Amino acid sequence: MGSSSLLSSQSAASRKDKVLALAPDNFTWHGYSALETQLRVERLLSRYVVCIDDDALESWPEFFVAEGCRYEIITRENVERGMPLALVFCNSQGMLVDRIVSLREANIYPQRWYRHIVSNVLIQEVTADHLAVQSHYVVLQTRRNGQTSIFSTGKYRDRIVLCNGEFKFAEKCVVADTHSIDTLLVAPI
């Protein structure tokens, strides 16, 4: 058997083992119906990306819980290989604040504008204390010369909690489809 046949067989076998996790269509979470929960999750994601796209980054850490949050950007390749090495890793709200302060005061980079598109928001798991949510993202980048290109694509894997009546991220894992980023990873994804 040639190496391409072996590769196809291994890929097919690994695909069979993948099971799509889905929350039931009808649930109640902290008094919110499934539809209300979906709407609030989508609203959280929309507000999150507008904050980044509108360069209101000082507000970005507020989308996360104050204690014990986690934000990381990791490549799909590393996830699939079980390698935990992330491109960006923050495990506290203070680290998120430091990231924005350094972006504003320490780093020098050419001005760019970002535009996020989020789709396929899927609540995969509902537990008493959190929601596991996956969605897809595309980030477009426009440079000062007017050239727009795809900056990053991938998926968000989020753990969302209810904190003082607000949906917040306890964890946001950005799984980028590629490890190749052509510029500094300046703004959050």
DRENNU-830575 format. One record per atom (N, C-alpha, C): atom name; x, y, z; chain; residue in three letters. Coordinates in nm, 3 decimals, always signed. Example, Ala and Ser with C-alpha at 12.3 -4.5 7.8 and 13.67 -1.06 7.14 Angstrom:
// residues 2
<N <+1.319 -0.569 +0.780> A ALA>
<CA <+1.230 -0.450 +0.780> A ALA>
<C <+1.320 -0.330 +0.780> A ALA>
<N <+1.285 -0.225 +0.708> A SER>
<CA <+1.367 -0.106 +0.714> A SER>
<C <+1.290 +0.003 +0.787> A SER>
//
This chain:
// residues 189
<N <+0.085 -0.116 +0.000> A MET>
<CA <+0.000 +0.000 +0.000> A MET>
<C <+0.090 +0.123 +0.000> A MET>
<N <+0.063 +0.219 -0.092> A GLY>
<CA <+0.142 +0.341 -0.101> A GLY>
<C <+0.116 +0.433 +0.016> A GLY>
<N <+0.205 +0.530 +0.032> A SER>
<CA <+0.191 +0.622 +0.146> A SER>
<C <+0.065 +0.707 +0.135> A SER>
<N <+0.021 +0.740 +0.012> A SER>
<CA <-0.101 +0.820 -0.001> A SER>
<C <-0.224 +0.738 +0.039> A SER>
<N <-0.222 +0.606 +0.012> A SER>
<CA <-0.334 +0.521 +0.054> A SER>
<C <-0.340 +0.512 +0.205> A SER>
<N <-0.223 +0.496 +0.267> A LEU>
<CA <-0.215 +0.488 +0.412> A LEU>
<C <-0.266 +0.618 +0.474> A LEU>
<N <-0.226 +0.729 +0.417> A LEU>
<CA <-0.270 +0.859 +0.468> A LEU>
<C <-0.421 +0.873 +0.456> A LEU>
<N <-0.478 +0.833 +0.343> A SER>
<CA <-0.623 +0.841 +0.325> A SER>
<C <-0.695 +0.753 +0.426> A SER>
<N <-0.644 +0.631 +0.449> A SER>
<CA <-0.707 +0.540 +0.543> A SER>
<C <-0.700 +0.596 +0.684> A SER>
<N <-0.586 +0.652 +0.722> A GLN>
<CA <-0.573 +0.708 +0.857> A GLN>
<C <-0.665 +0.829 +0.873> A GLN>
<N <-0.674 +0.910 +0.771> A SER>
<CA <-0.761 +1.027 +0.779> A SER>
<C <-0.906 +0.985 +0.790> A SER>
<N <-0.947 +0.884 +0.712> A ALA>
<CA <-1.085 +0.837 +0.718> A ALA>
<C <-1.114 +0.777 +0.855> A ALA>
<N <-1.019 +0.702 +0.909> A ALA>
<CA <-1.039 +0.642 +1.041> A ALA>
<C <-1.051 +0.749 +1.149> A ALA>
<N <-0.968 +0.852 +1.142> A SER>
<CA <-0.975 +0.956 +1.244> A SER>
<C <-1.103 +1.038 +1.231> A SER>
<N <-1.154 +1.052 +1.109> A ARG>
<CA <-1.280 +1.124 +1.090> A ARG>
<C <-1.396 +1.047 +1.151> A ARG>
<N <-1.393 +0.914 +1.144> A LYS>
<CA <-1.500 +0.832 +1.201> A LYS>
<C <-1.509 +0.851 +1.352> A LYS>
<N <-1.396 +0.875 +1.417> A ASP>
<CA <-1.393 +0.887 +1.563> A ASP>
<C <-1.448 +1.021 +1.611> A ASP>
<N <-1.460 +1.119 +1.524> A LYS>
<CA <-1.508 +1.250 +1.564> A LYS>
<C <-1.659 +1.248 +1.576> A LYS>
<N <-1.708 +1.291 +1.690> A VAL>
<CA <-1.851 +1.298 +1.715> A VAL>
<C <-1.884 +1.444 +1.741> A VAL>
<N <-1.983 +1.494 +1.670> A LEU>
<CA <-2.025 +1.632 +1.688> A LEU>
<C <-2.110 +1.643 +1.813> A LEU>
<N <-2.061 +1.718 +1.910> A ALA>
<CA <-2.135 +1.736 +2.035> A ALA>
<C <-2.237 +1.848 +2.016> A ALA>
<N <-2.359 +1.821 +2.056> A LEU>
<CA <-2.465 +1.920 +2.043> A LEU>
<C <-2.547 +1.926 +2.171> A LEU>
<N <-2.582 +2.046 +2.210> A ALA>
<CA <-2.677 +2.062 +2.319> A ALA>
<C <-2.816 +2.028 +2.265> A ALA>
<N <-2.907 +1.987 +2.350> A PRO>
<CA <-3.043 +1.961 +2.301> A PRO>
<C <-3.106 +2.090 +2.248> A PRO>
<N <-3.203 +2.075 +2.160> A ASP>
<CA <-3.269 +2.193 +2.103> A ASP>
<C <-3.354 +2.268 +2.204> A ASP>
<N <-3.402 +2.197 +2.305> A ASN>
<CA <-3.491 +2.260 +2.402> A ASN>
<C <-3.432 +2.243 +2.542> A ASN>
<N <-3.380 +2.350 +2.597> A PHE>
<CA <-3.324 +2.347 +2.732> A PHE>
<C <-3.352 +2.481 +2.799> A PHE>
<N <-3.333 +2.484 +2.927> A THR>
<CA <-3.340 +2.608 +3.004> A THR>
<C <-3.209 +2.621 +3.079> A THR>
<N <-3.150 +2.739 +3.073> A TRP>
<CA <-3.024 +2.763 +3.144> A TRP>
<C <-3.038 +2.891 +3.224> A TRP>
<N <-3.030 +2.879 +3.354> A HIS>
<CA <-3.044 +2.993 +3.445> A HIS>
<C <-3.169 +3.075 +3.415> A HIS>
<N <-3.278 +3.007 +3.382> A GLY>
<CA <-3.404 +3.074 +3.355> A GLY>
<C <-3.422 +3.121 +3.211> A GLY>
<N <-3.320 +3.106 +3.128> A TYR>
<CA <-3.329 +3.145 +2.987> A TYR>
<C <-3.364 +3.023 +2.902> A TYR>
<N <-3.459 +3.040 +2.810> A SER>
<CA <-3.492 +2.932 +2.717> A SER>
<C <-3.374 +2.910 +2.623> A SER>
<N <-3.378 +2.801 +2.547> A ALA>
<CA <-3.271 +2.774 +2.450> A ALA>
<C <-3.258 +2.888 +2.350> A ALA>
<N <-3.371 +2.941 +2.304> A LEU>
<CA <-3.368 +3.050 +2.207> A LEU>
<C <-3.309 +3.177 +2.269> A LEU>
<N <-3.350 +3.210 +2.391> A GLU>
<CA <-3.295 +3.328 +2.459> A GLU>
<C <-3.145 +3.311 +2.485> A GLU>
<N <-3.105 +3.191 +2.523> A THR>
<CA <-2.963 +3.164 +2.548> A THR>
<C <-2.883 +3.181 +2.420> A THR>
<N <-2.933 +3.124 +2.310> A GLN>
<CA <-2.866 +3.138 +2.180> A GLN>
<C <-2.850 +3.285 +2.143> A GLN>
<N <-2.957 +3.361 +2.160> A LEU>
<CA <-2.954 +3.504 +2.127> A LEU>
<C <-2.851 +3.577 +2.212> A LEU>
<N <-2.846 +3.548 +2.341> A ARG>
<CA <-2.750 +3.615 +2.430> A ARG>
<C <-2.606 +3.576 +2.398> A ARG>
<N <-2.584 +3.450 +2.361> A VAL>
<CA <-2.450 +3.406 +2.320> A VAL>
<C <-2.408 +3.479 +2.193> A VAL>
<N <-2.497 +3.485 +2.094> A GLU>
<CA <-2.464 +3.553 +1.969> A GLU>
<C <-2.441 +3.702 +1.992> A GLU>
<N <-2.518 +3.760 +2.082> A ARG>
<CA <-2.499 +3.903 +2.115> A ARG>
<C <-2.363 +3.926 +2.182> A ARG>
<N <-2.323 +3.836 +2.271> A LEU>
<CA <-2.190 +3.846 +2.334> A LEU>
<C <-2.081 +3.841 +2.228> A LEU>
<N <-2.091 +3.745 +2.136> A LEU>
<CA <-1.990 +3.733 +2.030> A LEU>
<C <-1.989 +3.857 +1.940> A LEU>
<N <-2.106 +3.909 +1.906> A SER>
<CA <-2.115 +4.028 +1.821> A SER>
<C <-2.051 +4.149 +1.889> A SER>
<N <-2.085 +4.169 +2.016> A ARG>
<CA <-2.027 +4.282 +2.090> A ARG>
<C <-1.876 +4.267 +2.104> A ARG>
<N <-1.829 +4.144 +2.124> A TYR>
<CA <-1.686 +4.114 +2.136> A TYR>
<C <-1.611 +4.157 +2.009> A TYR>
<N <-1.660 +4.116 +1.892> A VAL>
<CA <-1.587 +4.148 +1.769> A VAL>
<C <-1.601 +4.295 +1.732> A VAL>
<N <-1.713 +4.359 +1.763> A VAL>
<CA <-1.728 +4.502 +1.737> A VAL>
<C <-1.629 +4.580 +1.822> A VAL>
<N <-1.608 +4.537 +1.946> A CYS>
<CA <-1.510 +4.601 +2.034> A CYS>
<C <-1.372 +4.600 +1.968> A CYS>
<N <-1.334 +4.489 +1.911> A ILE>
<CA <-1.203 +4.477 +1.845> A ILE>
<C <-1.201 +4.559 +1.716> A ILE>
<N <-1.303 +4.541 +1.632> A ASP>
<CA <-1.306 +4.608 +1.503> A ASP>
<C <-1.314 +4.760 +1.515> A ASP>
<N <-1.379 +4.809 +1.619> A ASP>
<CA <-1.390 +4.954 +1.640> A ASP>
<C <-1.274 +5.010 +1.723> A ASP>
<N <-1.175 +4.927 +1.751> A ASP>
<CA <-1.054 +4.967 +1.824> A ASP>
<C <-1.087 +5.023 +1.963> A ASP>
<N <-1.185 +4.962 +2.028> A ALA>
<CA <-1.220 +4.996 +2.166> A ALA>
<C <-1.156 +4.893 +2.259> A ALA>
<N <-1.029 +4.867 +2.237> A LEU>
<CA <-0.961 +4.754 +2.301> A LEU>
<C <-0.948 +4.767 +2.452> A LEU>
<N <-0.958 +4.888 +2.505> A GLU>
<CA <-0.952 +4.904 +2.649> A GLU>
<C <-1.072 +4.834 +2.715> A GLU>
<N <-1.181 +4.816 +2.642> A SER>
<CA <-1.300 +4.746 +2.693> A SER>
<C <-1.292 +4.595 +2.673> A SER>
<N <-1.198 +4.548 +2.593> A TRP>
<CA <-1.188 +4.406 +2.558> A TRP>
<C <-1.179 +4.314 +2.680> A TRP>
<N <-1.097 +4.344 +2.781> A PRO>
<CA <-1.089 +4.253 +2.897> A PRO>
<C <-1.221 +4.238 +2.972> A PRO>
<N <-1.311 +4.333 +2.960> A GLU>
<CA <-1.439 +4.327 +3.031> A GLU>
<C <-1.532 +4.218 +2.978> A GLU>
<N <-1.500 +4.160 +2.864> A PHE>
<CA <-1.580 +4.050 +2.811> A PHE>
<C <-1.548 +3.919 +2.882> A PHE>
<N <-1.446 +3.919 +2.966> A PHE>
<CA <-1.401 +3.800 +3.037> A PHE>
<C <-1.432 +3.812 +3.186> A PHE>
<N <-1.446 +3.698 +3.252> A VAL>
<CA <-1.467 +3.699 +3.397> A VAL>
<C <-1.344 +3.760 +3.463> A VAL>
<N <-1.365 +3.822 +3.577> A ALA>
<CA <-1.256 +3.891 +3.647> A ALA>
<C <-1.153 +3.792 +3.703> A ALA>
<N <-1.198 +3.680 +3.753> A GLU>
<CA <-1.109 +3.582 +3.815> A GLU>
<C <-1.099 +3.455 +3.731> A GLU>
<N <-0.977 +3.415 +3.700> A GLY>
<CA <-0.953 +3.286 +3.638> A GLY>
<C <-0.992 +3.272 +3.492> A GLY>
<N <-0.992 +3.380 +3.416> A CYS>
<CA <-1.025 +3.367 +3.274> A CYS>
<C <-0.905 +3.312 +3.198> A CYS>
<N <-0.932 +3.269 +3.076> A ARG>
<CA <-0.826 +3.213 +2.990> A ARG>
<C <-0.853 +3.258 +2.848> A ARG>
<N <-0.749 +3.309 +2.781> A TYR>
<CA <-0.758 +3.348 +2.640> A TYR>
<C <-0.634 +3.294 +2.572> A TYR>
<N <-0.656 +3.223 +2.463> A GLU>
<CA <-0.540 +3.174 +2.389> A GLU>
<C <-0.570 +3.171 +2.240> A GLU>
<N <-0.464 +3.189 +2.163> A ILE>
<CA <-0.469 +3.170 +2.019> A ILE>
<C <-0.372 +3.057 +1.991> A ILE>
<N <-0.424 +2.952 +1.930> A ILE>
<CA <-0.344 +2.833 +1.903> A ILE>
<C <-0.374 +2.787 +1.761> A ILE>
<N <-0.279 +2.725 +1.697> A THR>
<CA <-0.303 +2.677 +1.560> A THR>
<C <-0.378 +2.544 +1.562> A THR>
<N <-0.455 +2.523 +1.458> A ARG>
<CA <-0.528 +2.397 +1.442> A ARG>
<C <-0.431 +2.279 +1.442> A ARG>
<N <-0.317 +2.298 +1.377> A GLU>
<CA <-0.216 +2.192 +1.372> A GLU>
<C <-0.173 +2.150 +1.512> A GLU>
<N <-0.147 +2.247 +1.600> A ASN>
<CA <-0.107 +2.213 +1.736> A ASN>
<C <-0.219 +2.144 +1.813> A ASN>
<N <-0.343 +2.187 +1.792> A VAL>
<CA <-0.457 +2.123 +1.858> A VAL>
<C <-0.467 +1.978 +1.812> A VAL>
<N <-0.460 +1.955 +1.681> A GLU>
<CA <-0.474 +1.819 +1.627> A GLU>
<C <-0.361 +1.727 +1.672> A GLU>
<N <-0.243 +1.782 +1.696> A ARG>
<CA <-0.129 +1.702 +1.740> A ARG>
<C <-0.119 +1.692 +1.893> A ARG>
<N <-0.213 +1.758 +1.962> A GLY>
<CA <-0.210 +1.755 +2.108> A GLY>
<C <-0.097 +1.835 +2.168> A GLY>
<N <-0.049 +1.933 +2.094> A MET>
<CA <+0.061 +2.018 +2.140> A MET>
<C <+0.003 +2.148 +2.196> A MET>
<N <+0.023 +2.177 +2.324> A PRO>
<CA <-0.043 +2.292 +2.387> A PRO>
<C <+0.021 +2.428 +2.358> A PRO>
<N <+0.126 +2.434 +2.278> A LEU>
<CA <+0.195 +2.560 +2.253> A LEU>
<C <+0.103 +2.657 +2.178> A LEU>
<N <+0.077 +2.772 +2.240> A ALA>
<CA <-0.012 +2.873 +2.184> A ALA>
<C <+0.068 +2.991 +2.131> A ALA>
<N <+0.012 +3.062 +2.033> A LEU>
<CA <+0.074 +3.184 +1.983> A LEU>
<C <+0.058 +3.297 +2.084> A LEU>
<N <-0.056 +3.299 +2.152> A VAL>
<CA <-0.086 +3.395 +2.258> A VAL>
<C <-0.153 +3.318 +2.370> A VAL>
<N <-0.112 +3.346 +2.495> A PHE>
<CA <-0.174 +3.281 +2.609> A PHE>
<C <-0.185 +3.380 +2.724> A PHE>
<N <-0.306 +3.400 +2.773> A CYS>
<CA <-0.331 +3.486 +2.889> A CYS>
<C <-0.421 +3.408 +2.984> A CYS>
<N <-0.386 +3.405 +3.113> A ASN>
<CA <-0.470 +3.331 +3.207> A ASN>
<C <-0.521 +3.418 +3.322> A ASN>
<N <-0.534 +3.547 +3.295> A SER>
<CA <-0.598 +3.636 +3.392> A SER>
<C <-0.644 +3.762 +3.320> A SER>
<N <-0.739 +3.830 +3.379> A GLN>
<CA <-0.786 +3.955 +3.321> A GLN>
<C <-0.673 +4.059 +3.321> A GLN>
<N <-0.587 +4.053 +3.423> A GLY>
<CA <-0.472 +4.143 +3.429> A GLY>
<C <-0.379 +4.125 +3.309> A GLY>
<N <-0.359 +4.001 +3.265> A MET>
<CA <-0.276 +3.976 +3.146> A MET>
<C <-0.341 +4.033 +3.021> A MET>
<N <-0.475 +4.028 +3.015> A LEU>
<CA <-0.545 +4.087 +2.901> A LEU>
<C <-0.526 +4.239 +2.900> A LEU>
<N <-0.536 +4.300 +3.017> A VAL>
<CA <-0.514 +4.445 +3.028> A VAL>
<C <-0.371 +4.479 +2.987> A VAL>
<N <-0.272 +4.402 +3.035> A ASP>
<CA <-0.132 +4.426 +3.000> A ASP>
<C <-0.110 +4.416 +2.849> A ASP>
<N <-0.178 +4.324 +2.785> A ARG>
<CA <-0.165 +4.307 +2.639> A ARG>
<C <-0.209 +4.434 +2.568> A ARG>
<N <-0.320 +4.495 +2.612> A ILE>
<CA <-0.369 +4.616 +2.549> A ILE>
<C <-0.279 +4.735 +2.581> A ILE>
<N <-0.232 +4.744 +2.705> A VAL>
<CA <-0.141 +4.853 +2.742> A VAL>
<C <-0.014 +4.846 +2.658> A VAL>
<N <+0.042 +4.727 +2.640> A SER>
<CA <+0.164 +4.717 +2.560> A SER>
<C <+0.136 +4.748 +2.413> A SER>
<N <+0.019 +4.708 +2.366> A LEU>
<CA <-0.019 +4.739 +2.228> A LEU>
<C <-0.025 +4.890 +2.208> A LEU>
<N <-0.081 +4.960 +2.304> A ARG>
<CA <-0.099 +5.105 +2.293> A ARG>
<C <+0.029 +5.183 +2.318> A ARG>
<N <+0.112 +5.136 +2.412> A GLU>
<CA <+0.224 +5.218 +2.458> A GLU>
<C <+0.362 +5.168 +2.421> A GLU>
<N <+0.378 +5.038 +2.398> A ALA>
<CA <+0.513 +4.984 +2.378> A ALA>
<C <+0.540 +4.939 +2.235> A ALA>
<N <+0.441 +4.886 +2.169> A ASN>
<CA <+0.461 +4.830 +2.036> A ASN>
<C <+0.448 +4.937 +1.928> A ASN>
<N <+0.530 +4.924 +1.827> A ILE>
<CA <+0.520 +5.012 +1.711> A ILE>
<C <+0.489 +4.923 +1.591> A ILE>
<N <+0.381 +4.954 +1.524> A TYR>
<CA <+0.338 +4.873 +1.411> A TYR>
<C <+0.258 +4.961 +1.316> A TYR>
<N <+0.254 +4.925 +1.189> A PRO>
<CA <+0.175 +5.003 +1.093> A PRO>
<C <+0.026 +4.991 +1.125> A PRO>
<N <-0.045 +5.098 +1.103> A GLN>
<CA <-0.188 +5.098 +1.131> A GLN>
<C <-0.261 +5.002 +1.038> A GLN>
<N <-0.353 +4.927 +1.096> A ARG>
<CA <-0.436 +4.833 +1.022> A ARG>
<C <-0.575 +4.837 +1.081> A ARG>
<N <-0.673 +4.800 +0.998> A TRP>
<CA <-0.810 +4.790 +1.045> A TRP>
<C <-0.855 +4.647 +1.026> A TRP>
<N <-0.930 +4.599 +1.123> A TYR>
<CA <-0.976 +4.460 +1.121> A TYR>
<C <-1.128 +4.456 +1.110> A TYR>
<N <-1.177 +4.351 +1.047> A ARG>
<CA <-1.320 +4.327 +1.037> A ARG>
<C <-1.343 +4.178 +1.060> A ARG>
<N <-1.419 +4.146 +1.165> A HIS>
<CA <-1.450 +4.007 +1.199> A HIS>
<C <-1.586 +3.968 +1.142> A HIS>
<N <-1.594 +3.847 +1.095> A ILE>
<CA <-1.721 +3.786 +1.055> A ILE>
<C <-1.732 +3.657 +1.137> A ILE>
<N <-1.840 +3.644 +1.214> A VAL>
<CA <-1.861 +3.527 +1.298> A VAL>
<C <-1.986 +3.455 +1.249> A VAL>
<N <-1.979 +3.324 +1.239> A SER>
<CA <-2.094 +3.246 +1.192> A SER>
<C <-2.099 +3.111 +1.262> A SER>
<N <-2.207 +3.039 +1.232> A ASN>
<CA <-2.227 +2.902 +1.279> A ASN>
<C <-2.209 +2.889 +1.430> A ASN>
<N <-2.276 +2.977 +1.504> A VAL>
<CA <-2.267 +2.975 +1.650> A VAL>
<C <-2.347 +2.856 +1.701> A VAL>
<N <-2.278 +2.764 +1.765> A LEU>
<CA <-2.339 +2.638 +1.807> A LEU>
<C <-2.311 +2.613 +1.955> A LEU>
<N <-2.418 +2.605 +2.033> A ILE>
<CA <-2.403 +2.568 +2.174> A ILE>
<C <-2.389 +2.416 +2.177> A ILE>
<N <-2.273 +2.370 +2.220> A GLN>
<CA <-2.244 +2.228 +2.216> A GLN>
<C <-2.275 +2.156 +2.347> A GLN>
<N <-2.264 +2.231 +2.458> A GLU>
<CA <-2.285 +2.167 +2.587> A GLU>
<C <-2.347 +2.268 +2.683> A GLU>
<N <-2.441 +2.221 +2.762> A VAL>
<CA <-2.505 +2.303 +2.863> A VAL>
<C <-2.487 +2.233 +2.996> A VAL>
<N <-2.416 +2.298 +3.089> A THR>
<CA <-2.402 +2.244 +3.224> A THR>
<C <-2.458 +2.347 +3.322> A THR>
<N <-2.464 +2.311 +3.447> A ALA>
<CA <-2.517 +2.404 +3.547> A ALA>
<C <-2.436 +2.531 +3.555> A ALA>
<N <-2.305 +2.522 +3.531> A ASP>
<CA <-2.222 +2.642 +3.550> A ASP>
<C <-2.169 +2.706 +3.422> A ASP>
<N <-2.179 +2.640 +3.307> A HIS>
<CA <-2.127 +2.703 +3.185> A HIS>
<C <-2.192 +2.648 +3.059> A HIS>
<N <-2.169 +2.721 +2.950> A LEU>
<CA <-2.205 +2.678 +2.816> A LEU>
<C <-2.076 +2.656 +2.739> A LEU>
<N <-2.068 +2.548 +2.664> A ALA>
<CA <-1.957 +2.527 +2.570> A ALA>
<C <-2.010 +2.564 +2.433> A ALA>
<N <-1.943 +2.661 +2.368> A VAL>
<CA <-1.992 +2.717 +2.242> A VAL>
<C <-1.879 +2.714 +2.140> A VAL>
<N <-1.913 +2.677 +2.018> A GLN>
<CA <-1.818 +2.684 +1.907> A GLN>
<C <-1.876 +2.770 +1.797> A GLN>
<N <-1.793 +2.851 +1.735> A SER>
<CA <-1.835 +2.931 +1.620> A SER>
<C <-1.716 +2.945 +1.525> A SER>
<N <-1.745 +2.986 +1.404> A HIS>
<CA <-1.641 +3.009 +1.304> A HIS>
<C <-1.614 +3.159 +1.294> A HIS>
<N <-1.491 +3.193 +1.257> A TYR>
<CA <-1.458 +3.335 +1.238> A TYR>
<C <-1.371 +3.352 +1.114> A TYR>
<N <-1.382 +3.470 +1.056> A VAL>
<CA <-1.290 +3.517 +0.951> A VAL>
<C <-1.254 +3.658 +0.992> A VAL>
<N <-1.125 +3.690 +0.988> A VAL>
<CA <-1.081 +3.827 +1.017> A VAL>
<C <-1.015 +3.881 +0.890> A VAL>
<N <-1.070 +3.992 +0.842> A LEU>
<CA <-1.013 +4.063 +0.728> A LEU>
<C <-0.928 +4.177 +0.782> A LEU>
<N <-0.821 +4.207 +0.713> A GLN>
<CA <-0.731 +4.314 +0.753> A GLN>
<C <-0.716 +4.412 +0.637> A GLN>
<N <-0.732 +4.539 +0.665> A THR>
<CA <-0.711 +4.642 +0.563> A THR>
<C <-0.593 +4.727 +0.605> A THR>
<N <-0.498 +4.740 +0.516> A ARG>
<CA <-0.378 +4.820 +0.543> A ARG>
<C <-0.402 +4.964 +0.500> A ARG>
<N <-0.311 +5.051 +0.537> A ARG>
<CA <-0.324 +5.194 +0.506> A ARG>
<C <-0.336 +5.220 +0.356> A ARG>
<N <-0.276 +5.133 +0.274> A ASN>
<CA <-0.284 +5.153 +0.129> A ASN>
<C <-0.419 +5.109 +0.071> A ASN>
<N <-0.510 +5.063 +0.156> A GLY>
<CA <-0.643 +5.022 +0.110> A GLY>
<C <-0.654 +4.876 +0.073> A GLY>
<N <-0.542 +4.803 +0.077> A GLN>
<CA <-0.545 +4.661 +0.041> A GLN>
<C <-0.606 +4.580 +0.155> A GLN>
<N <-0.708 +4.501 +0.120> A THR>
<CA <-0.773 +4.413 +0.217> A THR>
<C <-0.736 +4.269 +0.187> A THR>
<N <-0.706 +4.194 +0.293> A SER>
<CA <-0.671 +4.053 +0.277> A SER>
<C <-0.726 +3.975 +0.396> A SER>
<N <-0.732 +3.845 +0.379> A ILE>
<CA <-0.774 +3.760 +0.490> A ILE>
<C <-0.656 +3.751 +0.586> A ILE>
<N <-0.680 +3.789 +0.710> A PHE>
<CA <-0.576 +3.787 +0.813> A PHE>
<C <-0.575 +3.652 +0.886> A PHE>
<N <-0.693 +3.603 +0.922> A SER>
<CA <-0.701 +3.477 +0.994> A SER>
<C <-0.840 +3.417 +0.977> A SER>
<N <-0.845 +3.284 +0.974> A THR>
<CA <-0.972 +3.212 +0.976> A THR>
<C <-0.958 +3.100 +1.078> A THR>
<N <-1.069 +3.056 +1.129> A GLY>
<CA <-1.065 +2.946 +1.224> A GLY>
<C <-1.194 +2.935 +1.301> A GLY>
<N <-1.181 +2.889 +1.425> A LYS>
<CA <-1.300 +2.875 +1.509> A LYS>
<C <-1.270 +2.924 +1.649> A LYS>
<N <-1.376 +2.968 +1.713> A TYR>
<CA <-1.373 +3.002 +1.854> A TYR>
<C <-1.427 +2.882 +1.930> A TYR>
<N <-1.359 +2.842 +2.035> A ARG>
<CA <-1.412 +2.744 +2.130> A ARG>
<C <-1.422 +2.818 +2.263> A ARG>
<N <-1.544 +2.844 +2.306> A ASP>
<CA <-1.567 +2.929 +2.422> A ASP>
<C <-1.634 +2.853 +2.535> A ASP>
<N <-1.598 +2.892 +2.656> A ARG>
<CA <-1.672 +2.851 +2.775> A ARG>
<C <-1.732 +2.979 +2.830> A ARG>
<N <-1.863 +2.986 +2.829> A ILE>
<CA <-1.935 +3.107 +2.867> A ILE>
<C <-2.008 +3.081 +2.998> A ILE>
<N <-2.001 +3.180 +3.087> A VAL>
<CA <-2.068 +3.169 +3.217> A VAL>
<C <-2.159 +3.290 +3.236> A VAL>
<N <-2.249 +3.277 +3.333> A LEU>
<CA <-2.335 +3.388 +3.371> A LEU>
<C <-2.272 +3.452 +3.494> A LEU>
<N <-2.241 +3.581 +3.483> A CYS>
<CA <-2.172 +3.652 +3.590> A CYS>
<C <-2.247 +3.782 +3.618> A CYS>
<N <-2.312 +3.789 +3.734> A ASN>
<CA <-2.391 +3.907 +3.771> A ASN>
<C <-2.490 +3.946 +3.661> A ASN>
<N <-2.558 +3.845 +3.606> A GLY>
<CA <-2.660 +3.868 +3.504> A GLY>
<C <-2.608 +3.889 +3.363> A GLY>
<N <-2.477 +3.885 +3.344> A GLU>
<CA <-2.417 +3.904 +3.211> A GLU>
<C <-2.348 +3.778 +3.164> A GLU>
<N <-2.358 +3.748 +3.035> A PHE>
<CA <-2.281 +3.640 +2.977> A PHE>
<C <-2.139 +3.689 +2.959> A PHE>
<N <-2.041 +3.609 +3.006> A LYS>
<CA <-1.899 +3.645 +2.996> A LYS>
<C <-1.820 +3.521 +2.954> A LYS>
<N <-1.702 +3.547 +2.900> A PHE>
<CA <-1.613 +3.437 +2.864> A PHE>
<C <-1.532 +3.397 +2.986> A PHE>
<N <-1.539 +3.269 +3.023> A ALA>
<CA <-1.446 +3.214 +3.121> A ALA>
<C <-1.322 +3.167 +3.045> A ALA>
<N <-1.345 +3.116 +2.924> A GLU>
<CA <-1.236 +3.074 +2.836> A GLU>
<C <-1.271 +3.110 +2.693> A GLU>
<N <-1.174 +3.157 +2.620> A LYS>
<CA <-1.188 +3.179 +2.476> A LYS>
<C <-1.062 +3.122 +2.413> A LYS>
<N <-1.082 +3.014 +2.338> A CYS>
<CA <-0.972 +2.951 +2.266> A CYS>
<C <-0.994 +2.979 +2.118> A CYS>
<N <-0.902 +3.053 +2.058> A VAL>
<CA <-0.906 +3.085 +1.916> A VAL>
<C <-0.819 +2.981 +1.846> A VAL>
<N <-0.882 +2.896 +1.767> A VAL>
<CA <-0.808 +2.793 +1.693> A VAL>
<C <-0.794 +2.841 +1.549> A VAL>
<N <-0.675 +2.890 +1.516> A ALA>
<CA <-0.648 +2.945 +1.383> A ALA>
<C <-0.619 +2.831 +1.286> A ALA>
<N <-0.679 +2.841 +1.167> A ASP>
<CA <-0.660 +2.736 +1.067> A ASP>
<C <-0.515 +2.723 +1.021> A ASP>
<N <-0.439 +2.829 +1.030> A THR>
<CA <-0.301 +2.826 +0.983> A THR>
<C <-0.208 +2.883 +1.088> A THR>
<N <-0.084 +2.837 +1.086> A HIS>
<CA <+0.017 +2.892 +1.177> A HIS>
<C <+0.089 +3.011 +1.113> A HIS>
<N <+0.058 +3.038 +0.988> A SER>
<CA <+0.124 +3.146 +0.916> A SER>
<C <+0.047 +3.276 +0.932> A SER>
<N <+0.105 +3.370 +1.002> A ILE>
<CA <+0.047 +3.503 +1.018> A ILE>
<C <+0.148 +3.601 +0.961> A ILE>
<N <+0.104 +3.676 +0.859> A ASP>
<CA <+0.201 +3.757 +0.782> A ASP>
<C <+0.245 +3.885 +0.851> A ASP>
<N <+0.184 +3.921 +0.962> A THR>
<CA <+0.222 +4.043 +1.032> A THR>
<C <+0.221 +4.014 +1.181> A THR>
<N <+0.255 +4.115 +1.258> A LEU>
<CA <+0.247 +4.100 +1.403> A LEU>
<C <+0.105 +4.063 +1.444> A LEU>
<N <+0.094 +3.979 +1.542> A LEU>
<CA <-0.036 +3.946 +1.598> A LEU>
<C <-0.065 +4.055 +1.701> A LEU>
<N <-0.115 +4.170 +1.653> A VAL>
<CA <-0.129 +4.289 +1.735> A VAL>
<C <-0.259 +4.287 +1.813> A VAL>
<N <-0.370 +4.294 +1.745> A ALA>
<CA <-0.501 +4.300 +1.810> A ALA>
<C <-0.548 +4.160 +1.845> A ALA>
<N <-0.636 +4.150 +1.943> A PRO>
<CA <-0.695 +4.018 +1.971> A PRO>
<C <-0.773 +3.970 +1.849> A PRO>
<N <-0.793 +3.841 +1.844> A ILE>
<CA <-0.874 +3.782 +1.735> A ILE>
<C <-1.010 +3.748 +1.793> A ILE>
//
